[in-house]
Amino acid sequence: MKKRDLFILGFLIVGSLLILELNSPILSDIRIDSDIGIQLSPENLNSLDKFESKIVSFFVGRPNFLYTFMIFFDNYTNLLILIALGSLLILFSLKDKMKFFFAFISSVLSASIIIFLLKILFQRARPLESLVSYSSFSFPSGHAAAMFATLPVFVKKYPRFKYLFYALSILVLYNRIYLGVHYISDLVFGAAIGYLIGWFFVKYSKI
């Protein structure tokens, strides 16, 4: 690889780490060690939350044999995505790398900020039944938004791998409800917001 390509790759990885890791409060999915998250007691749930809680309860921890994998995936989602991204950049020659970099970073950062503001606005508590605890609000899902914000970017640049990207995005959604940290509507709205933002930057950055 040329020195310029190595510089761009390193810049992309460092920039992505700063957004996805160091600025995790912006992504609104902060891990805490205690068993106390932002939750409500059952009697304080509204009708929508009660209905969606039944759906969450059906999926939480099922099937059991996926538990270890789902915990691992939850802890290292960002790292796995960065490794995959770096591998694609190394293995395949990319033209207009800076446009790709701009679309990727802009999509994730924009989605993260919007999700952060919406969480503050709606202040929806996390589901009662969960396998892990988070200290942030539930609606919309930051993981879903960040993942789906990158989906149009990856699919546009690597159309041959589009089904892999679709599968990974669905896995992220399933992981969130498997662990019981989000309601279905959190995931749907988060994914929709992220995808629209990603589509916007793909269209106007012309990657």
C-alpha positions as CSV (number, residue, x, y, z in Angstrom):
1,M,0.0,0.0,0.0
2,K,1.1,3.6,-0.6
3,K,1.9,5.8,2.3
4,R,-1.1,8.0,1.4
5,D,-3.3,4.9,1.7
6,L,-1.8,3.9,5.0
7,F,-2.4,7.4,6.3
8,I,-6.0,7.5,5.2
9,L,-6.6,4.0,6.7
10,G,-5.0,5.1,10.0
11,F,-6.9,8.3,10.1
12,L,-10.2,6.5,9.4
13,I,-9.6,4.0,12.2
14,V,-8.6,6.6,14.7
15,G,-11.5,8.8,13.8
16,S,-13.9,6.0,14.1
17,L,-12.5,5.0,17.4
18,L,-12.9,8.5,18.7
19,I,-16.5,8.5,17.7
20,L,-17.5,5.0,18.6
21,E,-15.5,4.5,21.7
22,L,-14.3,7.8,23.3
23,N,-17.6,9.5,22.6
24,S,-19.8,6.7,23.8
25,P,-22.0,9.1,25.8
26,I,-23.0,10.6,22.5
27,L,-23.9,7.2,21.3
28,S,-26.0,7.0,24.4
29,D,-25.2,3.4,25.3
30,I,-22.9,3.5,28.4
31,R,-22.1,0.3,30.2
32,I,-22.3,0.4,33.9
33,D,-21.1,-2.2,36.4
34,S,-24.1,-2.0,38.8
35,D,-27.4,-3.6,38.3
36,I,-29.1,-0.2,38.3
37,G,-30.1,1.3,34.9
38,I,-32.6,3.8,33.9
39,Q,-35.8,1.8,34.4
40,L,-39.3,2.1,35.7
41,S,-41.3,-0.2,38.0
42,P,-44.0,-2.3,36.2
43,E,-46.9,-0.2,37.6
44,N,-45.4,3.0,36.1
45,L,-45.2,1.7,32.5
46,N,-47.6,3.1,29.9
47,S,-49.7,0.9,27.7
48,L,-47.2,0.9,24.8
49,D,-44.3,-0.1,27.1
50,K,-46.4,-2.8,28.7
51,F,-47.3,-4.2,25.3
52,E,-43.7,-4.1,24.0
53,S,-42.4,-5.5,27.3
54,K,-44.3,-8.8,26.5
55,I,-42.4,-8.9,23.1
56,V,-39.1,-8.2,24.8
57,S,-39.8,-10.9,27.4
58,F,-40.4,-13.5,24.6
59,F,-37.0,-12.8,23.0
60,V,-34.7,-12.2,26.0
61,G,-32.1,-14.9,26.4
62,R,-33.6,-17.1,23.7
63,P,-32.1,-19.4,22.5
64,N,-29.9,-20.0,25.5
65,F,-26.9,-21.3,23.6
66,L,-26.4,-17.8,22.0
67,Y,-25.9,-16.1,25.4
68,T,-22.1,-16.1,25.4
69,F,-21.9,-15.0,21.8
70,M,-24.4,-12.2,22.3
71,I,-22.5,-10.9,25.4
72,F,-19.3,-11.0,23.4
73,F,-20.9,-9.3,20.5
74,D,-22.4,-6.6,22.7
75,N,-19.0,-5.8,24.3
76,Y,-17.0,-5.8,21.1
77,T,-19.5,-4.6,18.3
78,N,-17.6,-1.4,17.6
79,L,-14.2,-3.2,17.5
80,L,-15.5,-5.9,15.2
81,I,-16.9,-3.3,12.8
82,L,-13.7,-1.4,12.7
83,I,-11.7,-4.5,12.0
84,A,-14.0,-5.4,9.2
85,L,-13.8,-1.9,7.8
86,G,-10.0,-1.8,8.0
87,S,-9.8,-5.2,6.3
88,L,-11.9,-4.0,3.4
89,L,-9.8,-0.9,2.9
90,I,-6.6,-3.0,2.9
91,L,-7.8,-5.9,0.7
92,F,-9.6,-3.8,-1.9
93,S,-8.3,-0.8,-3.8
94,L,-10.6,2.2,-3.3
95,K,-10.8,5.3,-5.3
96,D,-12.1,8.4,-3.7
97,K,-11.2,7.1,-0.2
98,M,-11.7,10.5,1.4
99,K,-15.3,10.6,0.1
100,F,-15.9,7.2,1.6
101,F,-14.3,8.4,4.9
102,F,-16.4,11.6,4.9
103,A,-19.6,9.7,4.3
104,F,-18.8,7.0,6.9
105,I,-17.7,9.4,9.7
106,S,-20.4,12.0,9.0
107,S,-23.2,9.4,9.0
108,V,-22.2,7.9,12.3
109,L,-21.5,11.2,14.0
110,S,-24.7,12.8,12.7
111,A,-26.8,9.8,13.8
112,S,-25.1,9.7,17.2
113,I,-25.9,13.4,17.9
114,I,-29.5,13.1,16.8
115,I,-30.0,9.9,18.8
116,F,-28.5,11.6,21.9
117,L,-30.9,14.6,21.6
118,L,-33.9,12.3,21.0
119,K,-33.0,10.3,24.1
120,I,-33.0,13.4,26.2
121,L,-36.2,14.6,24.6
122,F,-38.2,11.4,25.1
123,Q,-36.4,9.9,28.2
124,R,-37.9,6.5,27.7
125,A,-36.8,4.0,30.3
126,R,-35.1,0.7,29.5
127,P,-37.1,-2.5,29.5
128,L,-37.5,-4.1,32.9
129,E,-36.3,-7.5,31.9
130,S,-32.7,-7.3,30.6
131,L,-29.5,-9.4,30.8
132,V,-27.2,-6.3,31.0
133,S,-27.6,-2.8,32.4
134,Y,-27.1,0.6,30.7
135,S,-27.3,4.0,32.3
136,S,-28.9,5.8,29.3
137,F,-32.4,6.1,28.1
138,S,-33.9,3.6,25.7
139,F,-35.5,5.5,22.8
140,P,-34.2,5.4,20.1
141,S,-31.5,2.8,19.9
142,G,-28.0,4.2,19.4
143,H,-26.6,0.9,18.3
144,A,-29.3,0.5,15.6
145,A,-28.8,4.1,14.4
146,A,-25.0,3.9,14.2
147,M,-25.1,0.5,12.4
148,F,-27.8,1.5,9.9
149,A,-26.1,4.8,9.3
150,T,-23.1,3.0,7.9
151,L,-25.2,0.5,5.9
152,P,-25.9,2.7,2.8
153,V,-22.3,3.7,2.8
154,F,-20.9,0.2,2.8
155,V,-23.5,-1.2,0.3
156,K,-22.8,1.7,-2.1
157,K,-19.1,1.1,-2.0
158,Y,-19.1,-2.7,-1.7
159,P,-22.2,-3.9,-3.4
160,R,-20.9,-7.4,-3.7
161,F,-21.0,-7.7,0.1
162,K,-24.4,-6.1,0.6
163,Y,-26.0,-9.3,2.0
164,L,-23.2,-9.6,4.5
165,F,-23.8,-6.0,5.6
166,Y,-27.6,-6.6,5.8
167,A,-27.0,-9.7,7.9
168,L,-24.7,-7.9,10.3
169,S,-27.2,-5.0,10.7
170,I,-30.0,-7.5,11.5
171,L,-27.7,-9.2,14.0
172,V,-27.1,-5.9,15.8
173,L,-30.9,-5.4,16.1
174,Y,-31.4,-9.0,17.3
175,N,-28.6,-8.6,19.8
176,R,-30.3,-5.5,21.4
177,I,-33.6,-7.3,21.9
178,Y,-31.9,-10.6,22.9
179,L,-30.2,-8.8,25.8
180,G,-33.4,-7.0,26.6
181,V,-32.0,-3.5,26.5
182,H,-34.4,-2.1,23.9
183,Y,-38.0,-2.2,22.9
184,I,-38.9,-3.0,19.3
185,S,-39.9,0.6,18.6
186,D,-36.5,1.8,19.8
187,L,-34.8,-0.4,17.2
188,V,-37.2,0.5,14.4
189,F,-36.9,4.2,14.9
190,G,-33.1,4.0,15.5
191,A,-32.5,2.0,12.4
192,A,-34.8,4.3,10.3
193,I,-33.1,7.4,11.5
194,G,-29.6,6.0,10.9
195,Y,-30.4,4.7,7.4
196,L,-31.9,8.0,6.3
197,I,-28.8,9.8,7.5
198,G,-26.5,7.4,5.8
199,W,-28.5,7.6,2.6
200,F,-28.3,11.4,2.7
201,F,-24.5,11.4,3.0
202,V,-24.1,8.7,0.3
203,K,-26.2,10.8,-2.1
204,Y,-24.5,14.1,-1.5
205,S,-20.9,12.9,-1.0
206,K,-21.2,11.0,-4.3
207,I,-19.0,8.1,-3.2
